[in-house]
Amino acid sequence: MFIYHITERLQYEETIKTGAYYPSDYEKDGFIHCSTREQVLQVANRFYAHASDLVLLELTPSKLIPEVIFENLEGNDEKFPHVYGKINLDAINCVYRLNRPETGGYVFPKFENILS
């Protein structure tokens, strides 16, 4: 099983230079928002509808050094994986381009690992 994190490509490329990945809102939130495969498109279409140049990080939870907790902090029933720490690079299994076709919402990417 994998978990996934959506981010801007530039954000990913800049932070991995530090030896770990973390999004710009990490310090404010205290964790990294992730999704299961089944949740990715819902999250992408809801929160990134007007974004461009996105990547989808495929993470192996058993390789993550920080703790992963499935929870919902908004009071709903659906639980999302949250990573409570910076993501160690060896836990990143694959990095996909996340494209939004002009005809509609995001689609789960075909295999195209752009891991650098």
MOPAC internal coordinates of N, CA, C and O (Angstrom, degrees):
PM7 1SCF
backbone

  N    0.0000 0     0.00 0     0.00 0    0    0    0
  C    1.4480 1     0.00 0     0.00 0    1    0    0
  C    1.5194 1   109.84 1     0.00 0    2    1    0
  O    1.2310 1   120.84 1   -42.21 1    3    2    1
  N    1.3062 1   116.01 1   137.79 1    3    2    1
  C    1.4552 1   122.35 1   176.97 1    5    3    2
  C    1.5282 1   108.88 1  -115.59 1    6    5    3
  O    1.2310 1   120.89 1   -20.95 1    7    6    5
  N    1.3229 1   115.91 1   159.05 1    7    6    5
  C    1.4505 1   121.69 1   167.21 1    9    7    6
  C    1.5250 1   106.24 1  -120.43 1   10    9    7
  O    1.2310 1   120.52 1   -16.86 1   11   10    9
  N    1.3319 1   116.61 1   163.14 1   11   10    9
  C    1.4582 1   121.14 1  -170.97 1   13   11   10
  C    1.5231 1   111.26 1  -132.36 1   14   13   11
  O    1.2310 1   121.68 1   -30.41 1   15   14   13
  N    1.3307 1   114.40 1   149.59 1   15   14   13
  C    1.4621 1   121.24 1   176.44 1   17   15   14
  C    1.5199 1   108.17 1  -134.39 1   18   17   15
  O    1.2310 1   120.58 1   -47.98 1   19   18   17
  N    1.3309 1   116.49 1   132.02 1   19   18   17
  C    1.4627 1   123.41 1   178.65 1   21   19   18
  C    1.5244 1   108.51 1   -98.16 1   22   21   19
  O    1.2310 1   120.71 1   -45.67 1   23   22   21
  N    1.3198 1   116.24 1   134.33 1   23   22   21
  C    1.4604 1   120.16 1   178.14 1   25   23   22
  C    1.5219 1   110.08 1  -154.63 1   26   25   23
  O    1.2310 1   120.97 1   -13.05 1   27   26   25
  N    1.3125 1   115.76 1   166.95 1   27   26   25
  C    1.4582 1   120.33 1   173.49 1   29   27   26
  C    1.5210 1   108.50 1   -74.74 1   30   29   27
  O    1.2310 1   121.17 1   -37.74 1   31   30   29
  N    1.3102 1   115.36 1   142.26 1   31   30   29
  C    1.4669 1   120.39 1  -177.00 1   33   31   30
  C    1.5294 1   111.15 1   -57.78 1   34   33   31
  O    1.2310 1   120.19 1   136.03 1   35   34   33
  N    1.3245 1   117.24 1   -43.97 1   35   34   33
  C    1.4661 1   120.86 1  -179.02 1   37   35   34
  C    1.5245 1   111.21 1   -61.72 1   38   37   35
  O    1.2310 1   120.45 1   138.57 1   39   38   37
  N    1.3381 1   116.74 1   -41.43 1   39   38   37
  C    1.4742 1   121.11 1   177.79 1   41   39   38
  C    1.5292 1   109.94 1   -59.01 1   42   41   39
  O    1.2310 1   120.47 1   134.61 1   43   42   41
  N    1.3186 1   116.71 1   -45.39 1   43   42   41
  C    1.4637 1   121.48 1   178.51 1   45   43   42
  C    1.5309 1   110.68 1   -60.77 1   46   45   43
  O    1.2310 1   120.69 1   129.60 1   47   46   45
  N    1.3320 1   116.29 1   -50.40 1   47   46   45
  C    1.4675 1   120.51 1  -176.31 1   49   47   46
  C    1.5226 1   112.34 1   -63.50 1   50   49   47
  O    1.2310 1   120.46 1   143.66 1   51   50   49
  N    1.3191 1   116.73 1   -36.34 1   51   50   49
  C    1.4681 1   120.10 1  -179.52 1   53   51   50
  C    1.5319 1   111.96 1   -71.89 1   54   53   51
  O    1.2310 1   120.04 1   134.98 1   55   54   53
  N    1.3173 1   117.53 1   -45.02 1   55   54   53
  C    1.4671 1   118.52 1  -174.27 1   57   55   54
  C    1.5166 1   113.04 1   -75.03 1   58   57   55
  O    1.2310 1   119.23 1   150.64 1   59   58   57
  N    1.3292 1   119.07 1   -29.36 1   59   58   57
  C    1.4755 1   117.69 1  -179.13 1   61   59   58
  C    1.5259 1   111.71 1   -66.83 1   62   61   59
  O    1.2310 1   120.36 1   162.84 1   63   62   61
  N    1.3181 1   116.92 1   -17.16 1   63   62   61
  C    1.4706 1   120.28 1   175.12 1   65   63   62
  C    1.5285 1   111.00 1   -62.63 1   66   65   63
  O    1.2310 1   120.16 1   159.12 1   67   66   65
  N    1.3279 1   117.29 1   -20.88 1   67   66   65
  C    1.4612 1   121.59 1  -179.46 1   69   67   66
  C    1.5354 1   111.67 1   -85.03 1   70   69   67
  O    1.2310 1   120.55 1   172.67 1   71   70   69
  N    1.3394 1   116.56 1    -7.33 1   71   70   69
  C    1.4615 1   120.13 1  -179.27 1   73   71   70
  C    1.5166 1   113.56 1    97.92 1   74   73   71
  O    1.2310 1   120.29 1   179.99 1   75   74   73
  N    1.3314 1   117.05 1    -0.01 1   75   74   73
  C    1.4664 1   122.55 1   177.89 1   77   75   74
  C    1.5253 1   107.19 1  -153.91 1   78   77   75
  O    1.2310 1   120.80 1   -17.64 1   79   78   77
  N    1.3353 1   116.08 1   162.36 1   79   78   77
  C    1.4522 1   119.73 1   176.61 1   81   79   78
  C    1.5258 1   109.33 1  -107.74 1   82   81   79
  O    1.2310 1   121.23 1   -40.64 1   83   82   81
  N    1.3342 1   115.26 1   139.36 1   83   82   81
  C    1.4675 1   121.41 1   172.03 1   85   83   82
  C    1.5191 1   108.33 1  -157.11 1   86   85   83
  O    1.2310 1   119.99 1   -39.46 1   87   86   85
  N    1.3297 1   117.62 1   140.54 1   87   86   85
  C    1.4637 1   120.82 1   179.88 1   89   87   86
  C    1.5210 1   111.45 1   -80.42 1   90   89   87
  O    1.2310 1   121.11 1   -12.12 1   91   90   89
  N    1.3187 1   115.48 1   167.88 1   91   90   89
  C    1.4641 1   120.45 1  -177.42 1   93   91   90
  C    1.5290 1   112.77 1   -63.51 1   94   93   91
  O    1.2310 1   119.57 1   153.17 1   95   94   93
  N    1.3228 1   118.43 1   -26.83 1   95   94   93
  C    1.4677 1   120.31 1  -179.51 1   97   95   94
  C    1.5362 1   113.38 1   -91.79 1   98   97   95
  O    1.2310 1   120.35 1  -170.20 1   99   98   97
  N    1.3186 1   116.95 1     9.80 1   99   98   97
  C    1.4644 1   120.84 1  -177.54 1  101   99   98
  C    1.5327 1   111.95 1   -60.56 1  102  101   99
  O    1.2310 1   120.06 1   132.77 1  103  102  101
  N    1.3093 1   117.49 1   -47.23 1  103  102  101
  C    1.4711 1   120.69 1  -177.75 1  105  103  102
  C    1.5304 1   111.01 1   -62.72 1  106  105  103
  O    1.2310 1   120.43 1   140.96 1  107  106  105
  N    1.3308 1   116.78 1   -39.04 1  107  106  105
  C    1.4684 1   121.16 1  -179.52 1  109  107  106
  C    1.5323 1   111.06 1   -69.55 1  110  109  107
  O    1.2310 1   120.56 1   134.38 1  111  110  109
  N    1.3447 1   116.54 1   -45.62 1  111  110  109
  C    1.4664 1   121.17 1  -175.30 1  113  111  110
  C    1.5285 1   113.38 1   -82.23 1  114  113  111
  O    1.2310 1   120.19 1   147.30 1  115  114  113
  N    1.3194 1   117.25 1   -32.70 1  115  114  113
  C    1.4593 1   120.96 1  -178.06 1  117  115  114
  C    1.5219 1   113.90 1    83.48 1  118  117  115
  O    1.2310 1   120.63 1  -176.66 1  119  118  117
  N    1.3180 1   116.41 1     3.34 1  119  118  117
  C    1.4610 1   121.63 1   176.95 1  121  119  118
  C    1.5211 1   108.08 1  -158.19 1  122  121  119
  O    1.2310 1   120.70 1    -7.80 1  123  122  121
  N    1.3296 1   116.26 1   172.20 1  123  122  121
  C    1.4566 1   122.37 1   179.36 1  125  123  122
  C    1.5180 1   108.41 1  -111.32 1  126  125  123
  O    1.2310 1   120.96 1   -56.13 1  127  126  125
  N    1.3331 1   115.77 1   123.87 1  127  126  125
  C    1.4620 1   121.93 1   179.22 1  129  127  126
  C    1.5258 1   109.82 1   -70.17 1  130  129  127
  O    1.2310 1   120.46 1   -47.89 1  131  130  129
  N    1.3241 1   116.72 1   132.11 1  131  130  129
  C    1.4551 1   122.12 1   176.11 1  133  131  130
  C    1.5208 1   109.34 1  -135.04 1  134  133  131
  O    1.2310 1   121.22 1    -3.86 1  135  134  133
  N    1.3102 1   115.28 1   176.14 1  135  134  133
  C    1.4566 1   122.30 1  -179.73 1  137  135  134
  C    1.5170 1   109.81 1  -141.55 1  138  137  135
  O    1.2310 1   121.06 1   -21.26 1  139  138  137
  N    1.3143 1   115.58 1   158.74 1  139  138  137
  C    1.4630 1   119.64 1   167.42 1  141  139  138
  C    1.5270 1   106.56 1   -80.99 1  142  141  139
  O    1.2310 1   120.37 1    -9.47 1  143  142  141
  N    1.3148 1   116.91 1   170.53 1  143  142  141
  C    1.4651 1   120.11 1   178.42 1  145  143  142
  C    1.5326 1   110.26 1   -57.46 1  146  145  143
  O    1.2310 1   120.45 1   140.26 1  147  146  145
  N    1.3071 1   116.74 1   -39.74 1  147  146  145
  C    1.4607 1   121.58 1  -178.23 1  149  147  146
  C    1.5352 1   112.71 1   -68.09 1  150  149  147
  O    1.2310 1   119.97 1   158.71 1  151  150  149
  N    1.3079 1   117.66 1   -21.29 1  151  150  149
  C    1.4647 1   121.81 1  -177.20 1  153  151  150
  C    1.5280 1   113.76 1   -96.45 1  154  153  151
  O    1.2310 1   120.01 1   165.03 1  155  154  153
  N    1.3296 1   117.60 1   -14.97 1  155  154  153
  C    1.4676 1   121.72 1  -172.17 1  157  155  154
  C    1.5232 1   112.80 1   -55.53 1  158  157  155
  O    1.2310 1   119.81 1   128.22 1  159  158  157
  N    1.3217 1   117.96 1   -51.78 1  159  158  157
  C    1.4655 1   119.99 1  -174.79 1  161  159  158
  C    1.5194 1   112.05 1   -66.94 1  162  161  159
  O    1.2310 1   120.50 1   141.98 1  163  162  161
  N    1.3112 1   116.64 1   -38.02 1  163  162  161
  C    1.4643 1   121.02 1   176.34 1  165  163  162
  C    1.5289 1   110.18 1   -59.23 1  166  165  163
  O    1.2310 1   120.37 1   133.19 1  167  166  165
  N    1.3130 1   116.90 1   -46.81 1  167  166  165
  C    1.4680 1   122.00 1  -179.74 1  169  167  166
  C    1.5331 1   110.35 1   -66.41 1  170  169  167
  O    1.2310 1   120.35 1   134.56 1  171  170  169
  N    1.3264 1   116.94 1   -45.44 1  171  170  169
  C    1.4685 1   120.68 1  -179.04 1  173  171  170
  C    1.5186 1   111.20 1   -59.73 1  174  173  171
  O    1.2310 1   120.60 1   133.21 1  175  174  173
  N    1.3151 1   116.46 1   -46.79 1  175  174  173
  C    1.4629 1   120.04 1  -177.29 1  177  175  174
  C    1.5258 1   112.76 1   -72.04 1  178  177  175
  O    1.2310 1   120.22 1   151.25 1  179  178  177
  N    1.3101 1   117.18 1   -28.75 1  179  178  177
  C    1.4721 1   120.48 1  -179.52 1  181  179  178
  C    1.5288 1   112.76 1   -80.68 1  182  181  179
  O    1.2310 1   120.60 1   135.00 1  183  182  181
  N    1.3283 1   116.45 1   -45.00 1  183  182  181
  C    1.4665 1   119.88 1  -172.18 1  185  183  182
  C    1.5302 1   114.92 1  -103.85 1  186  185  183
  O    1.2310 1   120.15 1   164.83 1  187  186  185
  N    1.3237 1   117.33 1   -15.17 1  187  186  185
  C    1.4643 1   120.28 1  -175.63 1  189  187  186
  C    1.5254 1   112.07 1  -125.56 1  190  189  187
  O    1.2310 1   120.27 1  -151.64 1  191  190  189
  N    1.3099 1   117.10 1    28.36 1  191  190  189
  C    1.4650 1   121.22 1  -175.23 1  193  191  190
  C    1.5288 1   112.97 1   -58.43 1  194  193  191
  O    1.2310 1   119.73 1   148.29 1  195  194  193
  N    1.3135 1   118.12 1   -31.71 1  195  194  193
  C    1.4604 1   120.63 1  -176.99 1  197  195  194
  C    1.5280 1   112.45 1  -112.07 1  198  197  195
  O    1.2310 1   120.31 1  -167.36 1  199  198  197
  N    1.3085 1   117.00 1    12.64 1  199  198  197
  C    1.4653 1   121.04 1  -179.17 1  201  199  198
  C    1.5266 1   110.08 1   -85.41 1  202  201  199
  O    1.2310 1   121.42 1   -18.63 1  203  202  201
  N    1.3059 1   114.90 1   161.37 1  203  202  201
  C    1.4661 1   120.00 1   175.63 1  205  203  202
  C    1.5149 1   108.68 1  -139.20 1  206  205  203
  O    1.2310 1   121.31 1   -15.97 1  207  206  205
  N    1.3067 1   115.11 1   164.03 1  207  206  205
  C    1.4636 1   122.83 1   179.30 1  209  207  206
  C    1.5309 1   111.92 1    55.86 1  210  209  207
  O    1.2310 1   121.63 1  -127.81 1  211  210  209
  N    1.3259 1   114.48 1    52.19 1  211  210  209
  C    1.4595 1   121.13 1   179.04 1  213  211  210
  C    1.5180 1   111.23 1   -95.99 1  214  213  211
  O    1.2310 1   121.55 1   -28.51 1  215  214  213
  N    1.3252 1   114.64 1   151.49 1  215  214  213
  C    1.4562 1   120.78 1   171.27 1  217  215  214
  C    1.5235 1   108.63 1  -125.58 1  218  217  215
  O    1.2310 1   121.55 1   -23.83 1  219  218  217
  N    1.3075 1   114.63 1   156.17 1  219  218  217
  C    1.4555 1   122.57 1   179.07 1  221  219  218
  C    1.5165 1   107.43 1  -117.84 1  222  221  219
  O    1.2310 1   120.66 1   -63.79 1  223  222  221
  N    1.3320 1   116.34 1   116.21 1  223  222  221
  C    1.4598 1   121.23 1   178.71 1  225  223  222
  C    1.5214 1   109.11 1   -88.26 1  226  225  223
  O    1.2310 1   120.71 1   -53.83 1  227  226  225
  N    1.3110 1   116.24 1   126.17 1  227  226  225
  C    1.4615 1   121.68 1   175.81 1  229  227  226
  C    1.5295 1   106.94 1   -98.45 1  230  229  227
  O    1.2310 1   120.83 1   -62.07 1  231  230  229
  N    1.3221 1   116.02 1   117.93 1  231  230  229
  C    1.4632 1   121.71 1  -173.14 1  233  231  230
  C    1.5235 1   111.25 1  -111.71 1  234  233  231
  O    1.2310 1   121.13 1   -37.17 1  235  234  233
  N    1.3190 1   115.44 1   142.83 1  235  234  233
  C    1.4536 1   121.89 1   174.02 1  237  235  234
  C    1.5289 1   107.56 1   -97.73 1  238  237  235
  O    1.2310 1   119.77 1   -74.11 1  239  238  237
  N    1.3436 1   118.05 1   105.89 1  239  238  237
  C    1.4650 1   120.55 1  -174.88 1  241  239  238
  C    1.5274 1   114.41 1   -55.24 1  242  241  239
  O    1.2310 1   119.78 1   143.04 1  243  242  241
  N    1.3195 1   118.02 1   -36.96 1  243  242  241
  C    1.4644 1   120.34 1  -177.59 1  245  243  242
  C    1.5284 1   112.46 1   -68.63 1  246  245  243
  O    1.2310 1   119.99 1   163.67 1  247  246  245
  N    1.3216 1   117.63 1   -16.33 1  247  246  245
  C    1.4671 1   121.36 1   177.99 1  249  247  246
  C    1.5274 1   113.02 1   -94.89 1  250  249  247
  O    1.2310 1   120.56 1   169.48 1  251  250  249
  N    1.3197 1   116.53 1   -10.52 1  251  250  249
  C    1.4624 1   119.95 1  -179.43 1  253  251  250
  C    1.5187 1   110.61 1   -70.69 1  254  253  251
  O    1.2310 1   120.42 1   -46.88 1  255  254  253
  N    1.3094 1   116.81 1   133.12 1  255  254  253
  C    1.4576 1   121.17 1   175.54 1  257  255  254
  C    1.5325 1   110.09 1   -75.19 1  258  257  255
  O    1.2310 1   119.49 1   134.10 1  259  258  257
  N    1.3476 1   118.58 1   -45.90 1  259  258  257
  C    1.4721 1   118.13 1   177.56 1  261  259  258
  C    1.5282 1   111.62 1   -71.53 1  262  261  259
  O    1.2310 1   121.63 1   -19.14 1  263  262  261
  N    1.3157 1   114.49 1   160.86 1  263  262  261
  C    1.4579 1   121.77 1   179.73 1  265  263  262
  C    1.5233 1   111.23 1   -72.39 1  266  265  263
  O    1.2310 1   121.00 1   -37.26 1  267  266  265
  N    1.3342 1   115.70 1   142.74 1  267  266  265
  C    1.4591 1   122.63 1   174.14 1  269  267  266
  C    1.5247 1   107.45 1  -111.61 1  270  269  267
  O    1.2310 1   120.64 1   -54.44 1  271  270  269
  N    1.3309 1   116.38 1   125.56 1  271  270  269
  C    1.4597 1   120.87 1   179.26 1  273  271  270
  C    1.5302 1   108.21 1  -123.64 1  274  273  271
  O    1.2310 1   120.91 1   -52.05 1  275  274  273
  N    1.3296 1   115.86 1   127.95 1  275  274  273
  C    1.4600 1   121.20 1   174.48 1  277  275  274
  C    1.5226 1   106.92 1   -87.21 1  278  277  275
  O    1.2310 1   120.97 1   -62.45 1  279  278  277
  N    1.3306 1   115.75 1   117.55 1  279  278  277
  C    1.4603 1   119.67 1  -175.29 1  281  279  278
  C    1.5183 1   109.95 1  -156.88 1  282  281  279
  O    1.2310 1   121.29 1   -14.92 1  283  282  281
  N    1.3074 1   115.14 1   165.08 1  283  282  281
  C    1.4469 1   121.59 1   172.39 1  285  283  282
  C    1.5189 1   107.04 1  -127.82 1  286  285  283
  O    1.2310 1   121.00 1   -67.01 1  287  286  285
  N    1.2988 1   115.70 1   112.99 1  287  286  285
  C    1.4569 1   121.05 1  -176.59 1  289  287  286
  C    1.5262 1   112.57 1   -89.94 1  290  289  287
  O    1.2310 1   120.47 1  -179.71 1  291  290  289
  N    1.3381 1   116.70 1     0.29 1  291  290  289
  C    1.4607 1   121.25 1  -179.47 1  293  291  290
  C    1.5214 1   112.25 1  -104.88 1  294  293  291
  O    1.2310 1   119.81 1  -175.71 1  295  294  293
  N    1.3183 1   117.97 1     4.29 1  295  294  293
  C    1.4520 1   121.49 1   176.43 1  297  295  294
  C    1.5092 1   116.21 1    87.43 1  298  297  295
  O    1.2310 1   119.61 1  -174.11 1  299  298  297
  N    1.3142 1   118.36 1     5.89 1  299  298  297
  C    1.4603 1   121.24 1   178.00 1  301  299  298
  C    1.5272 1   110.15 1   -88.21 1  302  301  299
  O    1.2310 1   120.79 1    -5.44 1  303  302  301
  N    1.3179 1   116.09 1   174.56 1  303  302  301
  C    1.4606 1   120.69 1  -179.74 1  305  303  302
  C    1.5304 1   113.32 1   -82.28 1  306  305  303
  O    1.2310 1   120.10 1   149.83 1  307  306  305
  N    1.3311 1   117.41 1   -30.17 1  307  306  305
  C    1.4647 1   120.44 1  -176.52 1  309  307  306
  C    1.5233 1   110.71 1   -72.94 1  310  309  307
  O    1.2310 1   121.05 1   -52.03 1  311  310  309
  N    1.3315 1   115.60 1   127.97 1  311  310  309
  C    1.4622 1   120.62 1  -178.48 1  313  311  310
  C    1.5208 1   110.41 1  -102.09 1  314  313  311
  O    1.2310 1   121.51 1   -39.95 1  315  314  313
  N    1.3247 1   114.72 1   140.05 1  315  314  313
  C    1.4542 1   122.47 1   179.82 1  317  315  314
  C    1.5263 1   108.99 1  -117.69 1  318  317  315
  O    1.2310 1   120.16 1   -33.93 1  319  318  317
  N    1.3336 1   117.30 1   146.07 1  319  318  317
  C    1.4646 1   119.34 1   176.31 1  321  319  318
  C    1.5286 1   110.91 1   -75.28 1  322  321  319
  O    1.2310 1   121.16 1   -49.20 1  323  322  321
  N    1.3134 1   115.40 1   130.80 1  323  322  321
  C    1.4625 1   122.18 1   175.48 1  325  323  322
  C    1.5217 1   107.64 1  -119.67 1  326  325  323
  O    1.2310 1   120.81 1   -47.84 1  327  326  325
  N    1.3232 1   116.06 1   132.16 1  327  326  325
  C    1.4623 1   121.92 1   179.78 1  329  327  326
  C    1.5244 1   107.29 1  -100.49 1  330  329  327
  O    1.2310 1   120.80 1   -62.24 1  331  330  329
  N    1.3323 1   116.08 1   117.76 1  331  330  329
  C    1.4632 1   121.80 1  -175.74 1  333  331  330
  C    1.5218 1   111.95 1   -93.41 1  334  333  331
  O    1.2310 1   121.69 1  -114.08 1  335  334  333
  N    1.3177 1   114.38 1    65.92 1  335  334  333
  C    1.4535 1   122.04 1   177.75 1  337  335  334
  C    1.5138 1   108.92 1   158.40 1  338  337  335
  O    1.2310 1   120.90 1    -7.26 1  339  338  337
  N    1.3128 1   115.89 1   172.74 1  339  338  337
  C    1.4585 1   120.67 1   178.42 1  341  339  338
  C    1.5279 1   109.07 1   -71.12 1  342  341  339
  O    1.2310 1   120.85 1   -34.03 1  343  342  341
  N    1.3171 1   115.97 1   145.97 1  343  342  341
  C    1.4639 1   121.25 1  -176.36 1  345  343  342
  C    1.5206 1   109.94 1   -83.58 1  346  345  343
  O    1.2310 1   121.16 1   -61.89 1  347  346  345
  N    1.3303 1   115.39 1   118.11 1  347  346  345
  C    1.4606 1   120.34 1   175.88 1  349  347  346
  C    1.5322 1   108.38 1   -68.43 1  350  349  347
  O    1.2310 1   120.44 1   -40.78 1  351  350  349
  N    1.3217 1   116.76 1   139.22 1  351  350  349
  C    1.4568 1   121.91 1  -170.93 1  353  351  350
  C    1.5232 1   113.61 1   -63.40 1  354  353  351
  O    1.2310 1   119.48 1   150.01 1  355  354  353
  N    1.3195 1   118.60 1   -29.99 1  355  354  353
  C    1.4644 1   119.29 1  -179.49 1  357  355  354
  C    1.5259 1   112.57 1   -72.60 1  358  357  355
  O    1.2310 1   119.74 1   172.40 1  359  358  357
  N    1.3348 1   118.10 1    -7.60 1  359  358  357
  C    1.4693 1   121.84 1   175.26 1  361  359  358
  C    1.5268 1   111.78 1   -87.68 1  362  361  359
  O    1.2310 1   120.75 1   170.11 1  363  362  361
  N    1.3404 1   116.16 1    -9.89 1  363  362  361
  C    1.4661 1   120.23 1   178.48 1  365  363  362
  C    1.5235 1   107.85 1   -84.84 1  366  365  363
  O    1.2310 1   121.09 1   -70.91 1  367  366  365
  N    1.3164 1   115.52 1   109.09 1  367  366  365
  C    1.4585 1   121.48 1  -178.04 1  369  367  366
  C    1.5213 1   111.68 1   -78.79 1  370  369  367
  O    1.2310 1   120.55 1   140.49 1  371  370  369
  N    1.3245 1   116.55 1   -39.51 1  371  370  369
  C    1.4537 1   121.06 1  -174.63 1  373  371  370
  C    1.5229 1   108.87 1  -157.82 1  374  373  371
  O    1.2310 1   120.73 1   -28.76 1  375  374  373
  N    1.3305 1   116.20 1   151.24 1  375  374  373
  C    1.4590 1   121.91 1   174.35 1  377  375  374
  C    1.5278 1   106.98 1  -125.24 1  378  377  375
  O    1.2310 1   120.83 1   -59.24 1  379  378  377
  N    1.3300 1   116.02 1   120.76 1  379  378  377
  C    1.4628 1   122.12 1  -179.08 1  381  379  378
  C    1.5194 1   110.29 1  -108.29 1  382  381  379
  O    1.2310 1   120.82 1   -29.29 1  383  382  381
  N    1.3230 1   116.04 1   150.71 1  383  382  381
  C    1.4640 1   119.77 1   166.62 1  385  383  382
  C    1.5211 1   106.12 1   -75.78 1  386  385  383
  O    1.2310 1   120.33 1   -42.33 1  387  386  385
  N    1.3005 1   116.98 1   137.67 1  387  386  385
  C    1.4609 1   121.40 1   178.07 1  389  387  386
  C    1.5239 1   107.43 1  -111.81 1  390  389  387
  O    1.2310 1   121.40 1   -76.72 1  391  390  389
  N    1.3031 1   114.93 1   103.28 1  391  390  389
  C    1.4583 1   120.60 1  -175.88 1  393  391  390
  C    1.5171 1   111.03 1  -103.35 1  394  393  391
  O    1.2310 1   121.73 1   -31.79 1  395  394  393
  N    1.3058 1   114.30 1   148.21 1  395  394  393
  C    1.4596 1   120.87 1   176.65 1  397  395  394
  C    1.5232 1   107.44 1  -115.10 1  398  397  395
  O    1.2310 1   120.24 1   -70.78 1  399  398  397
  N    1.3186 1   117.14 1   109.22 1  399  398  397
  C    1.4663 1   119.34 1   178.90 1  401  399  398
  C    1.5281 1   110.92 1   -60.02 1  402  401  399
  O    1.2310 1   120.76 1   -31.03 1  403  402  401
  N    1.3025 1   116.16 1   148.97 1  403  402  401
  C    1.4649 1   120.65 1   179.94 1  405  403  402
  C    1.5225 1   112.09 1   -63.54 1  406  405  403
  O    1.2310 1   120.58 1   159.76 1  407  406  405
  N    1.3281 1   116.50 1   -20.24 1  407  406  405
  C    1.4637 1   120.64 1  -176.45 1  409  407  406
  C    1.5147 1   113.86 1   -85.76 1  410  409  407
  O    1.2310 1   119.89 1   176.24 1  411  410  409
  N    1.3331 1   117.82 1    -3.76 1  411  410  409
  C    1.4592 1   117.52 1  -179.03 1  413  411  410
  C    1.5099 1   112.95 1   171.29 1  414  413  411
  O    1.2310 1   121.27 1    25.70 1  415  414  413
  N    1.3409 1   115.18 1  -154.30 1  415  414  413
  C    1.4577 1   121.66 1  -175.33 1  417  415  414
  C    1.5117 1   113.30 1   -75.13 1  418  417  415
  O    1.2310 1   121.81 1    -3.42 1  419  418  417
  N    1.3051 1   114.14 1   176.58 1  419  418  417
  C    1.4573 1   121.60 1   179.35 1  421  419  418
  C    1.5248 1   110.73 1   -61.26 1  422  421  419
  O    1.2310 1   121.56 1   -27.33 1  423  422  421
  N    1.3161 1   114.62 1   152.67 1  423  422  421
  C    1.4565 1   122.02 1   172.85 1  425  423  422
  C    1.5176 1   107.15 1  -125.16 1  426  425  423
  O    1.2310 1   121.06 1   -29.83 1  427  426  425
  N    1.3301 1   115.57 1   150.17 1  427  426  425
  C    1.4633 1   118.13 1   179.81 1  429  427  426
  C    1.5242 1   108.23 1   -63.49 1  430  429  427
  O    1.2310 1   119.98 1   -47.58 1  431  430  429
  N    1.3245 1   117.64 1   132.42 1  431  430  429
  C    1.4642 1   119.91 1  -172.74 1  433  431  430
  C    1.5226 1   112.89 1   -69.08 1  434  433  431
  O    1.2310 1   122.12 1   -30.34 1  435  434  433
  N    1.3219 1   113.54 1   149.66 1  435  434  433
  C    1.4642 1   119.38 1   170.64 1  437  435  434
  C    1.5179 1   106.88 1   -76.37 1  438  437  435
  O    1.2310 1   120.56 1   -18.52 1  439  438  437
  N    1.3053 1   116.54 1   161.48 1  439  438  437
  C    1.4548 1   119.62 1  -177.18 1  441  439  438
  C    1.5185 1   110.79 1   -60.70 1  442  441  439
  O    1.2310 1   120.74 1   -62.59 1  443  442  441
  N    1.2899 1   116.20 1   117.41 1  443  442  441
  C    1.4568 1   123.51 1   176.84 1  445  443  442
  C    1.5133 1   106.10 1  -157.09 1  446  445  443
  O    1.2310 1   120.46 1   -99.76 1  447  446  445
  N    1.3061 1   116.72 1    80.24 1  447  446  445
  C    1.4482 1   121.21 1  -176.31 1  449  447  446
  C    1.5162 1   109.99 1   -72.30 1  450  449  447
  O    1.2310 1   120.19 1   -62.29 1  451  450  449
  N    1.3228 1   117.24 1   117.71 1  451  450  449
  C    1.4691 1   120.68 1   178.22 1  453  451  450
  C    1.5345 1   109.16 1  -108.00 1  454  453  451
  O    1.2310 1   120.34 1  -158.96 1  455  454  453
  N    1.3016 1   116.96 1    21.04 1  455  454  453
  C    1.4628 1   122.60 1   179.63 1  457  455  454
  C    1.5044 1   110.22 1   -52.39 1  458  457  455
  O    1.2310 1   121.04 1   -52.89 1  459  458  457
  N    1.3401 1   115.61 1   127.11 1  459  458  457
  C    1.4726 1   118.52 1   179.53 1  461  459  458
  C    1.5045 1   110.73 1  -116.20 1  462  461  459
  O    1.2310 1   120.10 1   180.00 1  463  462  461

